[in-house]
């Protein structure tokens, strides 16, 4: 079984994760083969490839999330998603 990688991030966008950022997260995560989850304290893990799961996080500005990824491109997924979540939901 592949190793699970994780990274902790703080949502910095002034509106948090709403519909448009959630769609961007899902779009980015679907470019990876790895299983990618977002975890908010006290909530079940959210599948980062499912927009409804992301929306249910209700991650407001300042919320800390854990990104967990397992699979062949987990490192790249963690890095790119981490950058997106700590910015204005843009990626290069």
Buried (B, 14 or more C-beta within 10 A) or exposed (E): EEEEBEBEBEBBBEEBBBEEBBBBBBEBBEEBEBBBBBBBEEEEBBBBBBBEBBBBBEBEEEBEBBBBBBBEBBBEBBBBBBBBBBEEBEEE
